[in-house]
Structures are given as C-alpha cells and as structure tokens.
Amino acid sequence: MILKNRLAVTETQSIAPEDTGASTVPPPPASGTRSYQDLDGGFGKEVNFRPPRYPSAELGPIGTLVSVETEQGIHLCQLHDVSQNGVAFEWAGGPLEVGDTIRTLTVSFDRHDAYKGAALVGSVREVAGKKLVGASFLDMLMNIDDVLQLRDVKLWSGAGPGLALKNRPWRVPGHERFKSLIGDLRLLFQDAEQQLGELEASLPWHVVHGDQDLPARNALIGRVRTEIVDEMLSVFLAIGALRDPSSPAEHQAMKEFSLRNLHEFFIRSPWLRRAKEKPLGYPGDYELMNGIYGNGVYGNFSGSTLFAKAMNLLVTDAPSAVSVVERKNLIRQRLSVLLDECRPGARPIRILSLAAGPAQEIYELLEERESIPHPLEIVLFDQDKRALAFAYGRLKQLVVERWGKQVRIVYLHDTIKRLLRDRHLFASFGEFDTIFSCGLFDYLPEPTAVTLTSSLFSSLAPEGRLYIGNQTPLNPSRWAMEFHCDWYLIYRQHAEMLAFATAGAPAADISIEEEPTGINPFVTLIRS
C-alpha cells in the first residue's frame, strides 16, 4: 500500500557543546519528565518508520467512503484502513493490478473529501473472501489529524450521556408541580445559607455551637425554626404530597432532578448524611435513631455550621422523623400500663424488644417510673453488637441505681436470619407479656412478615400483646428518603397490615393502633 523509500526520514546529528571549562551536566528533569536518552524508539519492523494505519472500526461513528474513478466509471468502495499516505479498500470492480495508477481516488469522511487525487496500487490481496486493494496517495499526504479530531468530537461523551440535552438523566416529562417546588426549595436553601452564614459570623462561637443551656442560644434556635425551617418544611411537605412516580424510569428521573438541585444542601444535615452513607451498613442504625430522638442538651440542633443545624432541624422536624418519636412514645405508654396491671402470682413481667437499637423507650420507661410493683425481665434483641453495647452502657447504671434486682435486662445478640428461621429462639426466656417491633417489618416482604408474626405470636403468654409497627404510604418524607438517602421501605396500608397479621395468627384479636402522625401505626395482636 505504501511505496518503499517514497518518504525519507532524516537523522539529525548531535553536536557536542564547546568545552568552556564550565560544567555541562544538565539539570535533573522535572517530575514526570524523561530525559531524551531514556526515551523509547522503534524496534523490529518499527525501525523503518511508516505512518500508522487506522482501521475503519477505530474511526467510530464517522461515515467513510472511498470513490475510485476508472475507465469503467466511478466505483463506491468500503474503506478498510487509512493512513497519511494511503488507503486500503474493498474492491469489486474491474481488474486492478500492482503498479496501476488510479486516475482519481477520493477518500471521504462524513462527506468531507480528505483526499482527492491520483493513487498508485501497491497491493491486491484476498482477506476473508473479499478483495482488498492498497493504494498510495500520489498528489499529497492526507491530513490524518483532521480525521482523528473529527472522530474525537463525534465520540465525546464525557462522564455522562453526551452533549444532547434530551439525554439528561433528570429529564422527566410532565411533573411541572414537582419541578416547580424543587426549584422553590433550592432557592429557599440558597437564601437560608446566605442569611444564616451572615448571622453566624456576627455571633460568639459558644452561642451557635456550645452545649450549655443559654438564653441566647434558645432564642437562636427559636428564630431558626420559626423563620427558616418552618418555611422550608412547608415546601418539603408539598413535594411529599404529590403523586408517586408511575414507573421506575420516571422515579429515577425525578430522583436525578432532586439530587441535582437539592442534595448539596440536604447532605449538610448530619443525620441525613448518616442515612445516606450508612456507615454500619444500613440506614436506620442506632446512632441515627439517637439523632432523631434528639438526645443531648440541644438535641437535633447539630451540624458544623448554623445552616447545617437548620438543615438537621428540617430533617428531624419532618413527619417521618416525628413519627419515629411518636411510635416510641406509644410503646413506652403501653409498657407503663402493663407495669401497673394487677398480676397475681410470682412470675415476672416479661418484655421482648425486636431490633431494639438504642432501646430509647425502655430507657425512658425505667427513668420516668416512680415504682415497678412486679419483677420485670426485658430481652433486647439486635443483630448489631454496637447498638446493644450502647443500650447496655445507658441502662446498666440506671437499673443498678434505681431498680436493683427488681429489673433484669438480657442483651441478646443474634442475626435477623436466625430470628426469621428459628421459632424457638426465645423459648428459654419463657412466655412474654409484651413483644414489640417498631421498624423491622418495614423491610420484610409479606411471606416473611407472616412467618415472623406467627413465630412471635406463639411466644406470647395468655393475654399477651404483640405490637408490630409499619410505615404507611402516607409518609410525606418518602421522596427525600428514597431520592437522597437510597432508603427504601415496604410501606403498607392498614388493610395490608391486618392481612399479614391475620395470616400469621388467625386466632388473635387484631386491631390497628395509631400514633399521632398516622404515619407509623401498629397492628396489635392479643393472645386471648
């Protein structure tokens, strides 16, 4: 294809510097730079340089065409490969032999003629049943860089879907109300960040970030909540009230739209960041629950900046977080009623908490009670050893100081897998008067929920109660949990909760108990 010795490569001679007596040792090369004597050259066939060939497959989406004009007419041919000084093409026309001159050969890329002129046939061969002709350009070299640059422009896509705006992952037809509210919320976040940044700069550090109970800090929290957070929360709830996406593709596009506009602000909240990053492997870990419960002097008013604290208030004031607090309060109240019941006989009252986490309801129960008239045994089950260690650290001292041998707590570390498979996991503890599960069933498909309900119900004492919590689709925080935390629950309507409870324990007295928000009800099963 290429005529031998048609292009000569000249060598340059190195000229020794004149000896002036001064040092001729060159300075060390900059980092990442190789000295000339270390550069690699050609080897083997590459010693005699020849321009590189580019097969048509390496030219990407460029449209290629070779036009060959002979005495028989013009033939349109498929390009096989091309270089600066020649081209190979598939040939199905009349006879062509080595040494023939083609009067006019045109090589086109996307209808742009990169070469048009005479060519000399240098090879004719059969490849995979096709005749390939190699020809060298006679009139000029072809500018191959133009071709490669055209290819690169057409191939470029960056890290995303390319230049076409119609391919943006956040584009979703319709949903104008959703897009409008997301835009409103972004502007509120931007203004809040600016205003709170100015306010923070004007205040002493301990007023914004200290942990002492100060009038100035209480006033600051009040203003941030009523003048900033409540406004943001109203838009947040309006987004949550919109219809759910109708398809996975629509859901993903709306998620991308929200991420692009809001995530840089949401992620400032320490508790939302924890739910997103899942350092313990799952979103609702005991540390996150502690954050939602607002433990500490100033509770949910936490974050690295005043704006971050405002975002954390937004997250923890949202109905889903409030419902977590309210479900805890409901269980604590039911347990307190249990402790006040008159119970003949010497058997202790027994309580089982599934996926206990920080055991906040147990801690508050034992802290607020003035008396516990009956011996009390509590089993805290969790597969996270760190959650049990935290609960132990708080409850151990409280029990020793206030209740002594009247209260006994067992910290049971085992897997959810065994809980779901072993109906006799709790048999050694005896029958329970109350069993409660606040959040575990949010993650269980219906067949598993039925099986676990049956197993737990069989562990109840006569007149014992089983409380199973499950969030409903009414949760207006769902969009933020799914879009910004990848936190997906199995939401159930009341009828669906009653259905799996009835299937798991058909002999039970079954009802629904609501906490105040209506987002986190319990299905209650009584063993008559």
N, C-alpha and C positions, 0 to 999 in steps of 0.2 A: 504494500500500500504506500510505503514511503520510499522515495528514491534514495539509494545509498549515496552518501557524500554530497547530497544536494545542499544541506546546511552544514557548514563547518563550524566547529566550536573552537574558539581560540583560547590559548592559555596565556596567562599573564605571568611574567617573571617577577619574582620578589627581589627587590633591590635592597641590599644591606645598607643600613644607616652609616653615615660617615662617622669615623671614630674621632670624637671630640674630647675624649677623656671623661666625659660625664657618663653616669650610669644609664644604660639602655634597657634595664629591667622594667617591663611595663607594669603599671599598677594592677592590683588584683581586680578581676572582673566583678561587676556589681552582682548582687544576689540574684540568682536565677539566670545569669548570663554565662554562656560557654565561650571560652577562648577559641580563636579560629583554628588553632592546631588540634583542638579536640572535636571539631565538627565531623560528622559522618559524611562520607562521599558515596559514590556509587560502588557497586560490586557486581561481579558476574556480568550479565548482559547490560546492566545499567551503566557500565563504564563508558560505553559509547552512547551518549545521550540521545534519546528520541522523545519527542513530545508525548505526554501521556494520552491514552485513549479513554474516552468516556462512553461506555455502552449506553444504549438508549434507556435502559432501566434506571441508570443513575441520573437521568435528566428530569426525573419526577414528572410533574404534570405538564411539561412543555409539549406542545404539539410539534412533531418533527416530520419533515418531508424532504425527500431527495428527488429532484427533477432532472432527468437525463435526456438531452436532445441529440438524436442521431439522425441519420439519413431516413430512417423509417418513421421518424416522428418524435413526439415527446412522450417519455415514459415516466410515470409516477412510481417511486420505489420507497420501500420501508427502510428507514435508517437502522443500521446495526450498531455501529460505533463511529465516533468522530474525534479528530484531534486538530491541532493547529494547522497541520499541513496535509490532511487527507481525510477521507471518509470511506467507510465500508457500507454497502447497501445490498439488499436482496434484489436479485435481477431475474426477470422472467421474459426479457425481450429477445432481440436477435443476438447473433454471436458477438461476444466481446473477448478479445484475447490480450494477454500481457503485452504491453508495448503500444496498444491502440491509444489514440488520442480522442477524448470526448470533446466535441466542439463546444458545447455549453452544458455545464453541470451546475445546478443550483441547490444549495442546502438551506432550507428554511426552518425557522423556529418560531412558532406562533405567527406564521405568515410574514415574518421578517426574514429577508434574504441575508444570511450571514456570509455566504459566499456565492458568487455567480461569475463563472468564467470557464476557461479550459481546464481539462484534467487529464492525467496520464494513468492508464490502467496499469497497476503494479502487481495485482494478483487476482486470480479467479479460482475459487475452490468450492467444494460441496461441504455444507455443515448442516447436519440434521435434516437431510433431504432437500435443502434449499441451496441455491447457487448464490454465493457471496462474491461481490466484486469489490476490490480495494483500489481506490484511485487517489493519486496525489494531486493537490492543487498546483497549477502552473502559473497563474497570474499573480497570486498574492497568498499570504497566510491568512487564515481565518482568525478573528479575534475571539478566542475561546472564552476569555474572561467575561465578555458580554453575555455569552450563553449561560455561563455558570451563575452570573449575577441575576439573570432573568429567572433561572431555576430557583435561586435562594429567595427571591422576592415572592414567587408563587408558592413556595413550600412553607414560608414562615408562619408559625402559629404561636410563637412564644410559649408561655407556660399554660395557656388556656386554649380556648376553642378557635383561635384565629382572629382575623380582623372583623369579620362580619358581625355587626351588632345583633342581627337576628339570631345568632347562635349563643348569645349570652345566657348562662345558666339561670339568671334571675328573671328572665323574661317569662311572664305568665299572662295569657290573655284574660281580659276582664279583671275582676277583683280591684276595681278602682277605689272602693272604700278602704280596703286593706292597705293599698299603696299610699293613699292619702294620709291615713292615720299613722303609718310607719314614718312618713315624711314629717308629720307634725311632731311625733315623739322624738325624732332625731333633732329637730330644731329646739325642742324643749331641753334636750340633753346638752346641746351646744351652749345655749344661753345659761343653763344652770351651771355648767362647768366654768364659764367665764365669771359669772357673778359670785359663785362660791369661792373661786380662786382669789378674787379681789377681797372678799370678806375674810378669808383665812389669813391673807397677808397682813391684815390690819389687827389681828387678834394675837394675844400671847399663846405660845405653843400649848401650855397646860390647859387652856380653856378649850381648845379644839381637840387635843389628843390625850389629855390627862385622864386618870382613873379616879379622881376624887369627886365627891358629890359637891358641885359648885353651883350657886345660883346662876352665874353667867352661862355655864355650860348647859344647864337645864333650859334656860331661855333660848340658847342657840339651837338646841335640839327641837324645841317647840316651833321656832320660826322655820327651820329647815323642813320640818314635817308639814306644817300647815301651808307655807307659802311656796314650797318647791315640790315636795314628794306627793302631796295630795293632787296637785295638778297633773304630774306625770302619771300617777296611778289611774286617774280618770281616763286618760287615753289608753293606757295599758289594758284596762278592763274593757274598753270599747273594742279593741282589737280582739280580745278573748271572746267577745260576744258574737263575732262574725261566724259565718258558716265555715265548717271544716272543708279542707281541700277534698275534691271529689275523686282524685286519683293519685297514685304515688308520684307521678311525674309533676302534677300540679303542686303537691305537697313539697317536693324538692325545690321547685322553682320559687315558691313563696318563702321557703326556708332560706334560700340563697339571697333573696331580696332583703329579708330581715337581717341576715348576717352582714351584708354589705353596708347597711345603713346604721345598725344599732349595736353590733357586737363589741366594737371598740369601747363603747360606753358601759354596756352591761357587765363586761368582764372586769370592770373596776371593783365590783362588789365581791368581797372575799368569799361569801358563801355561794354565789353563783359560779365563781371561778372554781371552787372546790367541786361543785356538782359537775362542771364541765370537764375538769382534769381527772377526777376520780382517782385520787392517789391510793386509795385502798382497794381499787378495782371495781367499785360500784358507786352510784351517785348518792344515795341516801345513807351515808355512813354515820356513825355515832357523833363525829365531830360536827358534821353538817346539822344533825338534829339538835345538838347543843346550841349551835348558832341560831337556829330557828326558835328554840325555846328562849333565847335571849338571856342566857346565864351570864352573870357578871354585873358590875355596878351599872354600866350603861348599855348592857345587852347588845342589841342589834346595831348600835351606833358605832360601827367599827369599819376601819379602812385606812389606807395610807394617806389620803387627803380628805378634805371636807367634802369634795364631790364624791369620792369613793364611799364615804359614810352615808351620803344621801342615797346613792345607788343601792347600798346594802339595806337601808330603810325601805326603799321601794320594793326590793325583792322579798323582804321579810314581812312587809305590810300587805303583800299581795294575798288574795284569798286562799290560795293553796297552802301557803305557809301558815296563815292564820288557822286553817282547818286542822293542820297538824297539831297546833297548840290546843285547839278545842277538843280534838279526839282524845288527847292526853288527859285533859281536864275531865271529860266524861268518864273515862275509865277510872280515874282517881276517885271520882264521886261514887261510882258503883262499888268500888272496893271498900270505901269507907262505910257505905251502907251495909255491906257484907260483914264488916267487923262489928257493927252494932247489933246484928241479929242475935237473938237469944238462941243458944245452941246447947241443948242437953248432951251430956256425955263428955268423955275426956279427949276425943280425937281433936287434934289441932285443925285449924282452918288452913286449907292448902290452896295456893295460888300459883298458876303457871303463866309465865310471860314468854311468848314466842318471838324470836328475833328481837330481843329485849333492847338492844342498843344501849344508850346511857341509862335506861331504867328511870327516866325522869318521873313518871307517875308514881313509882314505888318510893323514890326519894321524897317527893312532896307528901305522899301519904304518911310515911313514918315521921316526917318532920312536923307536920301540922297536927297530928293526933295528940289529944291530951291523954288518952288511955287506949289500951288494947286489951279488952276483957278476956280474950281467949288466946291460947298459944297459937302462934302463926308461923307457918312454913311457906317459904317463897322459893320457887325454882325459876331462875333466869336462864333461858336457853338462847345461845347465839353462836354462830359459826365464826365470828370474828373475836379472836382472843383479846385484841386491844379494846374492844367495846366492853367485854367482861372485866378487864383489868381496870378500866375507868370506873365502871359501876361499883366494883369492889372497893376502889380507893375512896369513894364517897360514902358508900353505905356501911362499910365495916365500922368506921369510927362512930357514925350515927347510931348504929344498933348497940354498940358497946356502951355508949354514954347514956342512952335513953331507955333501951328496952332489955338489955341483958339477955338472959336465956328465954325471955318471952317470945323473941323473934329469931328465927333461924333462916338463913338465906343460903341456897345452894347455887353455885355458878357453874352451869353445865355447858361445856364447850364441845360441840359436835357439829356435824355437817348438815346442811339442809337436805342433801341427798339421803342421808340416813333417816332424817325426820320423815321424809316422804315415803320411805320404803319399810320402816320398822314400826309396826303398830304397837309394839311393846316397849318402845324406847323409854317411856316414863312409868312403866309398871312398878318398878321398885319403890317409887315415891308414894304409892297409894292413890286413892281417888282424889280428884281436885274439885274444890267448890267453885272455883272460877278459873277459866282459861281465857286468855285474850291474845289476839294477834292484830296489831294496828295496821301494819303496812305490808306484810309478807304476801297476802293474797293479791295485791296489786300486780304481782309478777307471775302468777300461776295461771296457766290455761285451765279451762273448765274441767277436763278429766282429772287433772292433778288436784284442783280445788275440791272436787267431790271426794276423792280418795282421802285427802288430808282431813277434811271435815269429818268423815266417818271415823277416822282414827282418833281424832281429838275428842269427838263426842263420846266415844267408848271409854275415855279416860275420866269422864265426869262422875262425880258422886250423885246420888239421887238428889233432885232439886238443884243440881249444879248448873252453872251457866257458861256458855261458850260465846264469846264476843269476837266476831270476825269483821274487821274493817276493810273497806274497799272504796277507792275514789270513784266518783261518778263522772260521766261526760260533762257535767255542769262546770267542771273546773275551768275558770277563765284564765288560769295561768298556764294551761296546757301548751299553748303556742310557744311561749317563751321556754318552757321546759324542753320541748322537743326541738325547736329551732336552734336554741342557743346552748343547750346542755346535752343534747342527744339522750334525753331522759324520757323513756317511753314506758308507760304503764298500761295495764289491761283495765280499762275503765268499764264499769258495769252499772246498768240501771238497776233500780230496786228489784224489778221482776227477775233479772238475771241473777242477782244475789240470792233471792228466795229460791230460785230454781236449783242452783248447785247445793244450797243448804238442804233442801228437801230431798234431793237425790242422795246426799251423803248421810242424812239422818232422818229418814221418813217418820220415825216415831217421836221426833222432837216437837215441842211447842216453839214455833218460829215466828219472829217478828222483826221489824226494822226499827232501829233507834237512831235518831238524827242528832248530830252535834249542831251548834247554832248556824254554821255557814251552809249546811246542806251538801257540802262537797264530799265529806268523809263519813258517811253513815256506817253503822254496824248492823250486820244481821246477827240476831241474838237467838241462840238455841238453848232451850231449857230441857233438862232430862227429868221428866215427870216421874 
